[in-house]
Amino acid sequence: MSKAGQRVLSTLRQMIISGELPAGERLAEIPTAERLGVSRTPVRIAFRALEQEGLLTKLERRGYRVREVTPEEIGGAVEVRGVLEGLAARQAAERGLTPVQRDGLLQCLAEGDGLFAKGYVNEEDLEAYHDLNKRFHALIIEASGNPAIESALSRNEHLPFATVSSLTVDRNNLAAEYRRFNFAHLQHHAAFDAIDHRQGARAEGIMREHAQATLRYAETFAGRMEQTAERHVIGVE
């Protein structure tokens, strides 16, 4: 996905999470493209990605609807992701990294170090982090040597926050986003250190905790969705 497409995807995801696009709202390509000041193509791609993430439901005729998601659904999906990625990290540690895998993980860490070294981030930095984050997680899954893990993760990706691709950026509070993503990056360092030193149990625990950090953010999102739904019911909005 292009940087422009990734920006549209992130914007729509944040609009859903904030309640600006509430559960049940119907979305169509042309009005959404006009609202964001972009062409229809990145909007179409973003809709498909958000459907895959479980934030949108495709309508029978045309368009999509913002899906109502419960905290229980999110919690279950993120818990499964943590178990699977923890298993991948443990098996990667037990197998040992190949030189190519090790270099790839170190490259991700070096790129992240460069992004966070200056003490703040902008939107372009977080887009770059989104890319290296996906590569880092994919390399750990590859290093596990267990294709069943990747298959199971794919089946789990239909719910919000169950995939590493579903990172959301609050553009109005980049200082808080710096702290959040820098903490995640430090967890990457810890996970790599455990895998590299063949410490399987430690690697598994770190990756499961890494997913739990996502769960805490996701629970906030679910609470916002419920509050928005309640306001619509009583006519506040």
SEMIRO-580174 format. One record per residue (C-alpha): x, y, z; chain; residue number from 0; residue in one letter. Coordinates in steps of 0.2 Angstrom, whole numbers, plus 2048, in hexadecimal, padded with zeros to 3 digits. Layout:
# SEMIRO-580174
    px    py    pz   chain   resi   resn
     X     Y     Z       A    NUM      A
...
***
This chain:
# SEMIRO-580174
    px    py    pz   chain   resi   resn
   800   800   800       A      0      M
   807   811   7FC       A      1      S
   80A   81E   809       A      2      K
   7FB   828   803       A      3      A
   7F0   818   805       A      4      G
   7F7   814   816       A      5      Q
   7F3   826   81B       A      6      R
   7E1   824   816       A      7      V
   7E0   813   81E       A      8      L
   7E7   81A   82F       A      9      S
   7DB   82A   82E       A     10      T
   7CC   81F   82B       A     11      L
   7D1   813   839       A     12      R
   7D3   821   845       A     13      Q
   7C2   829   840       A     14      M
   7BA   818   845       A     15      I
   7C4   816   855       A     16      I
   7C0   828   85A       A     17      S
   7AD   826   857       A     18      G
   7AD   833   849       A     19      E
   7A7   825   83E       A     20      L
   79C   81C   84A       A     21      P
   796   80A   84A       A     22      A
   789   807   83D       A     23      G
   78D   816   832       A     24      E
   78D   812   81F       A     25      R
   79C   817   815       A     26      L
   79E   819   802       A     27      A
   7AD   81C   7F8       A     28      E
   7A9   82D   7F0       A     29      I
   7A3   836   7FF       A     30      P
   7B1   82F   809       A     31      T
   7BE   834   7FC       A     32      A
   7B6   846   7FB       A     33      E
   7B7   847   80E       A     34      R
   7C9   843   80F       A     35      L
   7CE   84C   7FF       A     36      G
   7D5   83D   7F6       A     37      V
   7D1   832   7E7       A     38      S
   7C6   823   7E8       A     39      R
   7D4   816   7E6       A     40      T
   7DC   818   7F8       A     41      P
   7CB   818   800       A     42      V
   7C6   808   7F7       A     43      R
   7D6   800   7FD       A     44      I
   7D4   806   80E       A     45      A
   7C2   800   80F       A     46      F
   7C8   7EF   80A       A     47      R
   7D6   7EF   817       A     48      A
   7CA   7F5   825       A     49      L
   7BE   7E7   820       A     50      E
   7CC   7DB   822       A     51      Q
   7D0   7E2   833       A     52      E
   7BE   7E0   839       A     53      G
   7BA   7F3   83A       A     54      L
   7AE   7F3   82B       A     55      L
   7A1   7E8   824       A     56      T
   79E   7E7   811       A     57      K
   78C   7EA   80D       A     58      L
   783   7DF   800       A     59      E
   781   7ED   7F3       A     60      R
   78D   7FB   7F5       A     61      R
   798   802   802       A     62      G
   79C   7FD   814       A     63      Y
   796   7FF   825       A     64      R
   7A0   803   835       A     65      V
   79F   7F3   83F       A     66      R
   79B   7F2   852       A     67      E
   7A8   7E9   85B       A     68      V
   7A7   7E3   86D       A     69      T
   7B6   7E3   879       A     70      P
   7B4   7D0   87B       A     71      E
   7B7   7CE   868       A     72      E
   7C6   7D9   868       A     73      I
   7CD   7D1   878       A     74      G
   7CB   7C0   871       A     75      G
   7D4   7C4   861       A     76      A
   7E2   7CD   869       A     77      V
   7E5   7BF   875       A     78      E
   7E6   7B3   867       A     79      V
   7F2   7BE   85E       A     80      R
   7FD   7BF   86D       A     81      G
   7FD   7AC   870       A     82      V
   801   7A9   85D       A     83      L
   80F   7B6   85D       A     84      E
   816   7B0   86D       A     85      G
   817   79F   867       A     86      L
   820   7A5   857       A     87      A
   82C   7AE   861       A     88      A
   830   79F   86C       A     89      R
   832   793   85D       A     90      Q
   83D   7A0   855       A     91      A
   848   7A1   864       A     92      A
   849   78E   865       A     93      E
   84D   78C   853       A     94      R
   859   79A   852       A     95      G
   859   7A9   846       A     96      L
   861   7A7   835       A     97      T
   86E   7B5   830       A     98      P
   861   7BC   824       A     99      V
   853   7BC   831       A    100      Q
   85F   7C4   83F       A    101      R
   864   7D2   833       A    102      D
   852   7D5   82E       A    103      G
   84D   7D7   840       A    104      L
   85C   7E2   844       A    105      L
   858   7ED   835       A    106      Q
   846   7F0   83C       A    107      C
   84D   7F4   84D       A    108      L
   85A   800   846       A    109      A
   84C   809   83C       A    110      E
   842   80B   84B       A    111      G
   850   811   855       A    112      D
   852   81F   848       A    113      G
   840   824   848       A    114      L
   83F   825   85B       A    115      F
   851   82C   85F       A    116      A
   84C   83E   85D       A    117      K
   83F   83E   86B       A    118      G
   82F   841   860       A    119      Y
   826   83A   851       A    120      V
   81C   841   843       A    121      N
   810   838   837       A    122      E
   81D   833   82B       A    123      E
   827   82B   839       A    124      D
   818   821   83F       A    125      L
   814   81B   82D       A    126      E
   826   815   82C       A    127      A
   824   80C   83D       A    128      Y
   814   804   836       A    129      H
   81F   7FC   828       A    130      D
   82D   7F6   833       A    131      L
   821   7F0   840       A    132      N
   819   7E4   833       A    133      K
   82A   7DE   82D       A    134      R
   830   7DB   83F       A    135      F
   821   7D0   844       A    136      H
   821   7C7   833       A    137      A
   833   7C3   835       A    138      L
   830   7BB   846       A    139      I
   822   7B0   83F       A    140      I
   82D   7AB   831       A    141      E
   83B   7A7   83D       A    142      A
   830   79B   847       A    143      S
   830   78F   838       A    144      G
   81D   78B   83C       A    145      N
   812   790   82D       A    146      P
   803   78B   838       A    147      A
   805   79B   842       A    148      I
   804   7A6   833       A    149      E
   7F5   79D   82D       A    150      S
   7EC   79E   83E       A    151      A
   7F1   7B1   83F       A    152      L
   7E9   7B4   82E       A    153      S
   7D8   7AC   834       A    154      R
   7D9   7B7   843       A    155      N
   7DB   7C7   83A       A    156      E
   7C9   7CB   837       A    157      H
   7C7   7D4   848       A    158      L
   7CD   7E5   84D       A    159      P
   7DF   7E6   854       A    160      F
   7E2   7D3   850       A    161      A
   7EF   7D8   843       A    162      T
   7FF   7E2   844       A    163      V
   7F9   7EC   835       A    164      S
   7EB   7F4   83F       A    165      S
   7F6   802   847       A    166      L
   7EC   812   84A       A    167      T
   7F4   823   84C       A    168      V
   7ED   832   856       A    169      D
   7F3   840   84C       A    170      R
   7ED   84C   859       A    171      N
   7F8   845   867       A    172      N
   808   840   85F       A    173      L
   812   842   86F       A    174      A
   807   834   877       A    175      A
   80A   82A   867       A    176      E
   81C   82C   868       A    177      Y
   81C   824   87A       A    178      R
   810   816   874       A    179      R
   81A   811   865       A    180      F
   82B   813   86D       A    181      N
   825   807   87B       A    182      F
   820   7FB   86D       A    183      A
   831   7FD   865       A    184      H
   83A   7F9   875       A    185      L
   830   7EA   877       A    186      Q
   836   7E5   865       A    187      H
   848   7E7   86C       A    188      H
   844   7DC   87B       A    189      A
   83C   7CE   870       A    190      A
   84B   7CE   864       A    191      F
   857   7CD   872       A    192      D
   84D   7BE   879       A    193      A
   84C   7B5   868       A    194      I
   85E   7B9   864       A    195      D
   864   7B1   875       A    196      H
   859   7A2   872       A    197      R
   84E   7A6   881       A    198      Q
   83E   79F   87B       A    199      G
   833   7A1   88B       A    200      A
   839   7B3   88D       A    201      R
   836   7B7   87A       A    202      A
   824   7AF   87B       A    203      E
   820   7BA   88B       A    204      G
   826   7CA   883       A    205      I
   81C   7C8   873       A    206      M
   80C   7C3   87D       A    207      R
   80E   7D3   887       A    208      E
   811   7DD   877       A    209      H
   800   7D7   871       A    210      A
   7F8   7DC   882       A    211      Q
   7FE   7EE   87F       A    212      A
   7F3   7EE   86F       A    213      T
   7E5   7E7   879       A    214      L
   7E5   7F5   886       A    215      R
   7E4   801   877       A    216      Y
   7D7   7F7   86F       A    217      A
   7CC   7F7   87F       A    218      E
   7CC   80A   87F       A    219      T
   7C6   809   86D       A    220      F
   7B8   7FD   871       A    221      A
   7B3   808   87F       A    222      G
   7B2   817   873       A    223      R
   7A7   80D   867       A    224      M
   79B   809   875       A    225      E
   79A   81B   87B       A    226      Q
   797   821   869       A    227      T
   789   814   867       A    228      A
   781   819   877       A    229      E
   781   82C   872       A    230      R
   779   827   862       A    231      H
   76B   81D   86B       A    232      V
   767   82C   877       A    233      I
   768   839   869       A    234      G
   777   842   86F       A    235      V
   77F   842   85E       A    236      E
***
